[in-house]
Amino acid sequence: MFLDEKIDRLKRLFQPEDFKVPFTSGSQILKSIESEFIIRKDVSNSHNNLRWKYSNWFDNIKKKLLVKAIDLNRHSEWIDKLDVNTNYWMVIAYQSAPSMKHFVYDCKPNALLALHSISQDDFMIVDKKYCWFAYFRVDGQTQQAAIYRSGEKLTPFEP
């Protein structure tokens, strides 16, 4: 089953207030995240560089700081740290194609966990007020992740 089919299943599984795919505003959301937390590449001098827009974020995180390493199967180490009544931006980064454009989703923690379970790739959780950004560098074989942060505010994942 392709990822878009799995996303469609999630849309049926969760209430719209718990999981949304912001199709029309997705590019603007990615632009806001990128301007706040990512060192932007100058793509204006070459049309070949346009593919780098909204992609390859891991190598370009502003003031990247390692928060901690976690076991993704131990939900108390990460998902339980989020407010269950709050929505967050979740951005998926595809490790097999790092230059592929990232996709953004509007999720509460329960939907965020389900979305992670179908992608198994690196992902970011971003506060919707753009106060903090957490990048989860995932090892798909071991289900371990290193959490990196950007932003002036602490993430919920800080020890």
Sine and cosine of phi, psi and omega as CSV:
sin_phi,cos_phi,sin_psi,cos_psi,sin_omega,cos_omega
0.00,0.00,0.72,-0.69,-0.01,-1.00
-0.97,0.22,0.35,-0.94,-0.04,-1.00
-0.86,0.52,-0.66,0.75,-0.02,-1.00
-0.90,0.45,-0.53,0.85,0.08,-1.00
-0.93,0.36,-0.62,0.78,0.04,-1.00
-0.92,0.39,-0.61,0.79,0.05,-1.00
-0.90,0.44,-0.67,0.74,0.05,-1.00
-0.86,0.50,-0.62,0.78,0.05,-1.00
-0.90,0.43,-0.64,0.77,0.03,-1.00
-0.90,0.43,-0.61,0.79,0.02,-1.00
-0.89,0.45,-0.53,0.85,0.05,-1.00
-0.98,0.18,-0.50,0.87,-0.05,-1.00
-0.97,0.25,-0.60,0.80,-0.08,-1.00
-0.95,-0.30,0.46,-0.89,0.11,-0.99
-0.92,0.39,0.49,-0.87,0.00,-1.00
-0.84,0.54,-0.50,0.86,0.02,-1.00
-0.96,0.26,-0.25,0.97,0.02,-1.00
-0.99,-0.11,-0.46,0.89,-0.05,-1.00
-0.47,-0.88,0.86,-0.52,0.03,-1.00
-0.69,-0.72,0.50,-0.87,0.14,-0.99
-0.94,-0.34,0.97,-0.26,-0.07,-1.00
-0.98,0.18,0.97,0.24,-0.07,-1.00
-0.85,0.52,-0.78,0.63,-0.11,-0.99
-0.96,0.27,-0.51,0.86,-0.04,-1.00
-0.97,-0.26,0.06,1.00,-0.06,-1.00
-0.83,0.55,-0.71,0.71,0.00,-1.00
-0.90,0.43,-0.63,0.78,0.02,-1.00
-0.92,0.39,-0.63,0.78,0.04,-1.00
-0.89,0.45,-0.73,0.68,0.03,-1.00
-0.87,0.49,-0.64,0.77,0.02,-1.00
-0.89,0.46,-0.67,0.74,0.01,-1.00
-0.91,0.42,-0.69,0.73,0.03,-1.00
-0.89,0.46,-0.73,0.69,-0.03,-1.00
-0.89,0.46,-0.68,0.74,-0.04,-1.00
-0.92,0.38,-0.49,0.87,-0.03,-1.00
-1.00,0.09,-0.63,0.78,-0.21,-0.98
-0.85,-0.53,-0.12,0.99,-0.12,-0.99
-0.85,-0.53,0.66,-0.75,0.12,-0.99
-0.96,0.28,0.90,-0.44,-0.11,-0.99
-0.98,0.19,0.63,-0.78,0.08,-1.00
-1.00,0.03,0.58,-0.81,0.06,-1.00
-0.99,0.15,0.96,-0.27,-0.02,-1.00
-0.99,-0.15,-0.01,1.00,-0.11,-0.99
-0.95,0.30,-0.41,0.91,-0.09,-1.00
-1.00,0.10,-0.14,0.99,0.00,-1.00
-0.43,-0.90,0.77,-0.64,0.05,-1.00
-0.91,0.41,-0.39,0.92,0.04,-1.00
-0.92,0.39,-0.39,0.92,-0.03,-1.00
-0.99,0.10,-0.13,0.99,-0.04,-1.00
-0.87,0.50,-0.46,0.89,-0.01,-1.00
-0.92,0.39,-0.25,0.97,-0.01,-1.00
-1.00,0.08,-0.17,0.99,0.01,-1.00
-0.94,0.34,0.74,-0.67,-0.02,-1.00
0.86,0.51,0.61,0.80,0.06,-1.00
-0.50,-0.87,0.12,-0.99,0.03,-1.00
0.79,0.61,0.66,0.75,-0.08,-1.00
-0.96,0.28,-0.53,0.85,-0.11,-0.99
-0.81,0.58,-0.70,0.71,-0.04,-1.00
-0.96,0.27,-0.14,0.99,-0.11,-0.99
-0.82,-0.57,0.37,0.93,0.01,-1.00
-0.93,0.36,0.77,-0.64,0.05,-1.00
-0.93,0.36,0.71,-0.70,0.06,-1.00
0.72,0.70,0.74,0.68,-0.04,-1.00
-0.88,0.48,0.78,-0.63,-0.01,-1.00
-0.73,-0.68,0.79,-0.61,0.06,-1.00
-0.95,0.31,0.83,-0.56,0.01,-1.00
-1.00,0.05,-0.84,0.54,0.02,-1.00
-0.10,-1.00,0.20,-0.98,0.12,-0.99
-0.97,-0.24,0.61,-0.79,-0.05,-1.00
-0.67,-0.74,0.28,-0.96,0.18,-0.98
-0.99,-0.14,0.90,-0.43,-0.06,-1.00
-0.89,0.45,-0.36,0.93,0.04,-1.00
-0.97,0.23,-0.27,0.96,0.05,-1.00
-1.00,-0.09,1.00,0.01,-0.12,-0.99
-0.87,0.50,-0.45,0.89,0.01,-1.00
-0.90,0.44,-0.36,0.93,-0.01,-1.00
-0.99,0.17,-0.27,0.96,-0.05,-1.00
-0.53,-0.85,-0.88,0.48,-0.13,-0.99
-0.92,0.40,-0.58,0.82,0.00,-1.00
-0.94,0.33,-0.19,0.98,0.03,-1.00
-0.99,0.17,-0.24,0.97,-0.03,-1.00
-1.00,0.00,0.53,-0.85,0.05,-1.00
-0.94,0.34,0.84,-0.54,-0.08,-1.00
-0.91,0.40,-0.32,0.95,-0.02,-1.00
-0.99,-0.15,0.10,1.00,-0.06,-1.00
-0.93,-0.37,0.62,-0.78,0.11,-0.99
-1.00,-0.06,0.55,-0.84,0.01,-1.00
-0.76,-0.65,0.39,-0.92,0.19,-0.98
-0.99,0.15,0.72,-0.69,0.16,-0.99
-0.87,-0.49,0.80,-0.59,-0.01,-1.00
-0.90,-0.44,0.77,-0.64,0.03,-1.00
-0.98,-0.19,0.75,-0.66,0.07,-1.00
-0.92,-0.40,0.79,-0.61,-0.08,-1.00
-1.00,0.00,0.92,-0.38,-0.04,-1.00
-0.89,0.45,-0.58,0.81,-0.04,-1.00
-0.95,0.30,-0.32,0.95,0.02,-1.00
-0.62,-0.79,0.96,0.27,-0.11,-0.99
-0.88,0.48,-0.39,0.92,0.01,-1.00
-1.00,0.06,-0.03,1.00,0.05,-1.00
-0.94,0.33,0.62,-0.78,-0.01,-1.00
-0.86,0.51,0.68,-0.73,0.05,-1.00
-0.96,0.29,0.42,-0.91,0.05,-1.00
-0.89,-0.46,0.60,-0.80,-0.06,-1.00
-0.90,-0.44,0.59,-0.81,0.00,-1.00
-0.71,-0.70,0.49,-0.87,0.02,-1.00
-0.97,-0.24,0.94,-0.33,-0.18,-0.98
-0.70,-0.72,0.56,-0.83,0.31,-0.95
-1.00,0.08,0.29,-0.96,-0.08,-1.00
-0.81,0.59,-0.61,0.79,0.00,-1.00
-0.90,0.44,-0.66,0.76,0.04,-1.00
-0.96,0.29,-0.57,0.82,0.03,-1.00
-0.87,0.49,-0.68,0.73,0.04,-1.00
-0.89,0.45,-0.68,0.73,0.03,-1.00
-0.90,0.43,-0.65,0.76,0.01,-1.00
-0.91,0.42,-0.68,0.73,0.05,-1.00
-0.86,0.50,-0.65,0.76,-0.08,-1.00
-0.91,0.42,-0.42,0.91,0.02,-1.00
-1.00,-0.03,-0.27,0.96,-0.05,-1.00
-0.98,-0.18,-0.66,0.75,0.00,-1.00
0.86,0.51,0.30,0.95,0.00,-1.00
-0.96,-0.29,0.07,-1.00,0.14,-0.99
-0.83,0.55,0.52,-0.85,0.06,-1.00
-0.49,-0.87,0.29,-0.96,0.05,-1.00
-0.83,-0.56,0.58,-0.81,0.16,-0.99
-0.89,-0.46,0.79,-0.62,-0.09,-1.00
-0.79,-0.61,0.73,-0.68,0.11,-0.99
-0.88,0.47,0.71,-0.71,-0.08,-1.00
-0.94,0.34,-0.20,0.98,0.11,-0.99
-0.99,-0.13,0.12,0.99,0.04,-1.00
0.87,0.49,0.58,0.81,0.06,-1.00
-0.99,0.13,-0.52,0.85,-0.01,-1.00
-0.50,-0.86,0.31,-0.95,-0.08,-1.00
-0.61,-0.79,0.78,-0.63,0.04,-1.00
-0.82,-0.58,0.83,-0.56,0.01,-1.00
-0.97,-0.25,0.83,-0.55,0.02,-1.00
-0.98,-0.19,0.96,-0.29,0.03,-1.00
-1.00,0.05,0.96,-0.29,-0.21,-0.98
-0.99,-0.14,0.72,-0.69,0.21,-0.98
-0.99,-0.17,0.98,-0.21,-0.09,-1.00
-0.88,0.47,-0.43,0.90,-0.01,-1.00
-0.96,0.27,-0.66,0.75,-0.08,-1.00
-0.98,-0.20,-0.19,0.98,-0.09,-1.00
0.88,0.48,0.50,0.87,0.13,-0.99
-0.99,-0.14,0.45,-0.89,0.05,-1.00
-0.60,-0.80,0.58,-0.82,0.17,-0.99
-0.98,-0.20,0.77,-0.64,0.01,-1.00
-0.98,-0.17,0.81,-0.59,0.08,-1.00
-0.91,-0.42,0.49,-0.87,0.01,-1.00
-0.78,-0.63,0.30,-0.95,0.14,-0.99
-0.60,-0.80,0.38,-0.93,0.00,-1.00
0.95,-0.32,0.33,-0.94,-0.05,-1.00
-0.98,0.19,-0.45,0.89,-0.04,-1.00
-1.00,-0.01,0.45,-0.89,0.08,-1.00
-0.95,0.32,0.51,-0.86,0.10,-0.99
-1.00,0.06,0.26,-0.96,0.08,-1.00
-0.92,0.40,-0.20,0.98,-0.09,-1.00
-1.00,-0.03,0.00,1.00,-0.02,-1.00
-0.92,0.39,0.62,-0.79,0.03,-1.00
-0.91,0.40,0.00,0.00,0.00,0.00
